[in-house]
Amino acid sequence: MGGMSAPTAAEAPDPLVHIGPPPMRSAPPQTPPAVGGGRTGARRAIAVPLLVALVFAALQVVAHPNWTLANDSYRYARQSLEILGASPAEARQQAVRAYCADRAAQRKRSRALDPVPAGSHAGRNTGLRTCLRTNAGGLAPTDPRYERIFETRPGYPLLISPAVALIGVARGMWLTGLLLAIGASLLVVAVLRQVGGSPTAAVAGQLLFLSSRLGWWTAQPLAEGAVTVGVLAALLGAWWLLHGRRPAGAGLLLAALGATALVKYSAALTLACALALAAACLLFARPGRPPAAARTGAVPLAALAGASAALIAVGASALRLPDAAESLQDTFSRNFHRALVTDPWQRLLGLDVHYWAQWLRDQAAQPLLPVLLCLAGWALLRRCRVLGVLAAAAAAVGVATAAAHPLVSQQDRLWALLWVPVVLGVPLAVDLLRSGRVVPEPAAPTAVSGAALPRR
């Protein structure tokens, strides 16, 4: 065929009379690897998240005028100033001045946007003086029981103290919030790379975090930012623990829970209980569902999380820290301005029924979060169920916090951790949709390196 004549019998080699070693088969040609390709990929996987963080920081500099101190921010600032050596009276005065100056600047910006301004532009100084005079004894509420709720949470005031000492109260708290948001976004990148997500998915998760309500609250001058970092670090430690990196995973998990307990011991206790329950779910799941390594690692995870929860609970009781009952009294007495109630738990149950019904109506009206949660759940179920269980534990902290404080005016802040499954699951959906196939879960931690990760 094709102009070629078949060999004759005389020309054809006879395999029976062939003497000597068998003929060598030529290996198929191979394309030489690109020199430095792996290193280039690894550098790119590190450089792009850092570039995103730099752009985010620049945007926050532009957005800084819209950033304001809250009532809770004043209390954390006052504690920080006392840590730095100021007397209680000096710390209160400086914190009040920072709060009032911030509020006066905010009112000035609002007046500049008013098409029919009322009064003169000199009102800013008048407003500042009025605020300082009104709050000379500190911002309300000043009840000692309310103050004690903040005094027993020294973690965030300690965290902001270096920046406050260097550049003042308002700028120092802004800078700390910015660094917390960037650090949390890089933790999102690390978690997604550890579970085998592509560099594109990792950056998508970082962008989603920074543009979501979770990222916004992380950057605010409140303790929520430190809690978010603690939660994400605990998830990374739990993942390592479940996939063979026992010492590193245990160390990171315990450090994250300990640091979170200093910031908000109630959040740390809830997170430890949720992780212990997550480990139990992995341990008793149907064989073959979680990888064998994850099932084996579930035992130490359950033990460490359970022991941490018990230690936090015993420590809080021994130190007589404000408990859930006192927190409920704060809620139902309007920060102890009214008489205490005799049935706080019954009132909480009744209020929660109406609160979550309203929450469902709100989500139906603006269904972005439910839609993203469904997409994330689909991706985590098909791509990485172990991460899905851990992300659900983080979301449970937000749900429990909102359920314990069913305040509509604060709901966006209190259940912000519901975004954790979204920022970890939706990027994996990107990988699934790009590849068109289900990639098996990694049985061991994936090195955070462009050369070691599967390319998608």
N, C-alpha and C positions, 0 to 999 in steps of 0.2 A: 504494500500500500504506500501511497505517497511517493512512488518512484524508487523505492528501496527494494532490492531483490532479497529473498530469504536465503540464508546460508545453505549450502549443500551439505550432504551428510559427511563428505570428506572434510569440509571446513569446520563443521560443528564440533566443539570439544566434547569428549566422552568423559563423564564424571567418574566412570568406573576405573579408568586407567590414569586418572590424574594423580600425580605423585607430588608430595610436598605440602606445605601448609595451605590451608584454604585461602582463596583470594580475599584480600582485604576489601571491606566495604567502605566507601568514602563517607565520612560523616557529613551530615547536611550543613551547608554553610551557615555560619552564625554571624549576626551583626555585632560588631565590637561595641561594648558598653561605652556610653558617652563619658568622657573623662570629667570627673567632678559633678556628674549629674545628681548623685545622691546627696552630696554636700550642698549643691545648689538648692535642691528641694527642701533639705532640712533648714537651710538659712531662710528660705522663703517662708516656710511654715512658722518660723519664729518672727521674722521681720514684719509680716503682714499684720498679725495681731498687735504688735507694738505700734505700727503705723496707725491702725484704727484707734488705739488708745491715745496717741498724740493728737489726732484729728478731734477726738472727743474732748480732750482737754482744751483745745483751742475753741471749740464751740461753747464750752462751759465758761470760758473767759468772756465771750460775747454775751452769754446769757446771765452773767453774774448779777447785773442790776435787778433782775427779777427774783433773785434768791433772797429769802427772808428768814429771820429767826422766829421760832415759835415759842410758846410759853414753856414747853419742856426744854427747849434749847437754852433758855435763860437759866434754868435750874442746873443743867449740865455745865454751863459756862461758869456759874457760881462755884460749883464743886471743883472744877478745874483750877480756878483762881486760888481757891483755898489750898489745893494740892501744891500749887506753885509758891505758897508761902504768904499769901494775903490773909489778913484777918477776916473773920466772917463779915464784919461791917464793910470793909474795903471791897471784898469780893462781891457782896450784894450790890454795892454802889456801881462798880465797874460793869457788872452783868446787866443791871438795869439801864445804864447809859448806852450800852451796845444795843440792847433791845429797842430802846426808845429812838435812838438815832436811825436804826434800820426801819422802824415803822414810819418815822417822819419822812425819810427818803422815799418810801413806798407811796405815801400820800402825795408827795410832790409829783411823782411820775404819773399818778392817777389824775391829778389836776391838769397836768400838761396835755392829757388825752381827752379831757372833757371839752366838748364843743361849746358849752355854755358855762365857763368857770365861774365859781362864786367866791368872792373875797379876793384878797391880794395875794401875791406870791410870797409875801413875808410870813404867811401862815405856817411855813415849815418850822421856823424857829419858835413860834408860839406853840405849835403842837409838841415840839420837843420839850419845851419847858413844862407844859401841862402834863405830859407823860412822866417826866422826872418827878414832878411834884406829887402826882397821884400815886406813884409807885415808890415813893421814898423808902417805905418799909419793906419793899420787895413785892413782886408780882403775886396777885391772888391766884389760887388759894394759899393761905399761909398757915393752915391748920397743921400742927406737928405730925399728925397721922398721915397727912398727904405728903409732907416733906420727907417722912421716913421712907416712903416708897422709893424715892430717888436716892436717898442717902445710902440705901442698902444695895445699890447697883453702881459700884465705883469704876467698872470697866471702861465705859465710854468716856467719862471725865479724864481718866488716866490716859486714854488713847489720844485725846485732843490736846492734852497739856503741852507737848513739845511745840506744836504749831501755834497755839495760843501764846506761849511764851515768846515766840519769835516774831509774830506778825500781828498779834492782837486777837481779841475775841472773835469778831465777825469773820475776818479773813482767815484766821486759824481754823475755825470750824468749817468754813467753805473748802479750804484746801484739804482738810482731813476727809470730808465727804467725797471730794473729787478722787482722792487716792483710794478710798474704799471702793468706789464704783469701778475704777480701773482695775483694782486688784480682783474684785469679784468677777469682772468680765474675763480676766485671764484665767481664773479658776474654771469658768465655763469652758474655755478653750481647752484647758488641761483635761477636764473630765471627758469631753467629746473625743479628744485624741486618744485617751486611754482606752475607750471602748471601741476604737477602730474607726471612728469617723474620719472622713477625708479632711484635708486642710480647708477646703471650701466650706464644708459643713461646720467646722470649728469656728471659722470667721463669721459664718451666718449666725451661729449661736451667740457669738460675742455681740454682733450688731443688734440682734433681736433683744438681748439682755439690756444693752445700753439705751435702746429706744423704747423699752417697755416700762410699765409702771413700776416693776421691780427695780429696774435700774434707776428710775427717777427717785424713788424713795431711798435707795441706797446712798444717793448723793446728798440727801438732805441733812441738816444739822441735828440729827436725831439718832437714837441708838439702833434704829432699824438697819442702818448700813453695816454696822459691826455684826449684827445678828445674821444678816445675809451672808457675809463673808464666812462666819463660823459655820453656817449650815452647808454651804458649798464645799468648804474644806472637810467637813465631816463626811460628806458624800464621797469625796475623793478618797479619804482614808478608808471608808467602808469598802469601796471598790477594790482598793489594794488588798485589804484584808481578805476579801472574798476570792481573790485571784492570785494568791501565792505570796504576795509581798507582806508577810505577817508583821515583822518588826516595824517597817515604815508605816504600814497601814494602821497598826495599833497606836503608834506614837502620834500620827497625825490626827486620828480620831479622838484620842484622849485630850490632846492639846486643843482641838477645836471645841470639844464639849466643855473643857475647863474655861477657856477664854469666853465662850458664850455665856457660861454660868456667871462670870463676873459682870457681864453686860446686862443680861436678863436671865436670872436663874430659872424663872418659869419657862422660858423658851428652851433653855438647855434641858430641863427636865422632860418637857414634851418631846423634844427631838430624840433624846436618849430612849424614851419609851417607844417612840415610833420606829426607831431603827431596830430595837429589840424585837418588835412585832414583825418588822420586815424580814429580819433574819429567820424568825420562826416560820414565816410563810415560805421562804426559800427552802428551809430544812424539811418541811413536811409537804412540799409540792410534789406533784406526780413525778416519778422517776423519768429522767430524760428531759424534763422541761428546763430547769436551770442546768448549766454545765456541771459536771462532777466536781470540778474545782470549787465552784461557787457553793455547791451544797456542803462540801467539806469546810469551807471557810465560814459558813453560816454559824457554826457552833461557837468559835471564838468571838464573832461579831455579836451574837446574842449575849454571850457572857460579859463582854466588855460594856456593851450598851446597857444591859440590865444592871450591872454593878455600878455604872456611872449614875444611872437613874436613882438607885438606892442611896448612893453616897450624897447626891445633891439633895434628895428629900430629907435624909437624916441631918445633913449639915444645916439646911434651912430651918428645920425644927429646933436643932440645938442652939442656933443663934437667934431664935425667935424672930425670924424675918417675916415680913407681912405675907400672909398666906392667901389662898383663894377667897376665903370668907371675907377677909378685910378688903380685898380688891372689889368684891361685890358690894360691900358697904360703901366704898368710895363711889361706885357707879350709881347706886340707888339713892345716895344722900347728896348727890351733886357735889362731889369733892368735899364731903363732910360739912357742907353748908346747912344741911337739913338734918333732922333727927334720923338716927339709925333705924333700919327696918328689922322686923322680927322674922321675916320669911324670905331671905335673899335668894335661896336656891329655887324656891317655887316661883318667885318673880322672874328669875333668870330663864326658867323653862318656858314660862308664858311669853316673855319678851322674845326669846329665840324663835318661837313659832312664827310670830309676825315678822321678825327680822329676816329669816331665810325665805319666807314667802315674798317679801319685798325684794330680796336679792334675786330671786328667780325672775320676777317681773322686770327688774333692771337689766338682767342679762338677756331676756327675751327682746327687750327694746333695743339693746346694743350688743348683739351676739358675738362680738369679736373673740372674747375670751373663751366661751364655750366651743366655738368652731375650732380655734387653735388647740384647745385641750383635746378635742376629738381627733384632730389630725396627729397630735403628738402621741396620744394613746395608741392609735393605729401603728405608728412607726415604732414605738417602743415595744409593742406586742410582737411585731414581726421581726424587728432588728435586734433588740436587746432587752429582754424581759427583766433581767437582773437590774439594769439601770432603771427600768420602769418602776420596779418595786421600791428602789431607793428614792426616786423622784417623788413617788406617791407619799413616802414618809415625810419628805420635806414639805410637800403641799399640806399634809395633815397638820403640821405645826401652824400654818396660816389659818386653816379651818378652825382648829382648836382655839387659837387666839381670838378670832372673830366671834366664835360662839361664847367665849368667856366674857367678851366685852361687846355685846351687840349694840353698838352705837352707829347709827346710819352716817353721822357726820364724819366718822373715822374709819369707815369700812374699807375704803380704798387703800389705806395704810395698813390696816390690821391683817387683811388677807392677801397682801402683796406676794407672799410666798407661794400662792396658787400658781404663779407664773413660772415656778421652777420646772415642772414637767414640760411647759411650753418651750422654754429656752433650751432644754436638753433634748426634747423629742422632735420638734419641728425640723431642726437641722438634719436629723437622721432621716426624716421623710424626704428631704432634699436628696440625700444619697440614694434612697430607695427609688425615687422617681427617676434619677439620672441613670442608675444602673439597670433598672428594670428587673431586678432579681433580689432575692433575700440572701443576705450575707450571713453566714453562721456567726454566732456570738464568739468572741475571743475567749479561749480557755485560760489565758494568762494575760497579765498586764501588757498592753501594747506600748512599746517604747515611743516616746514623743520625739520622733525623728522622721523626717521626710523619706529617708531611705528604707525604714523599717515598716512603714505602713502601706497597706494595699492602696493602689491608686485607683481612683474611680473617675 
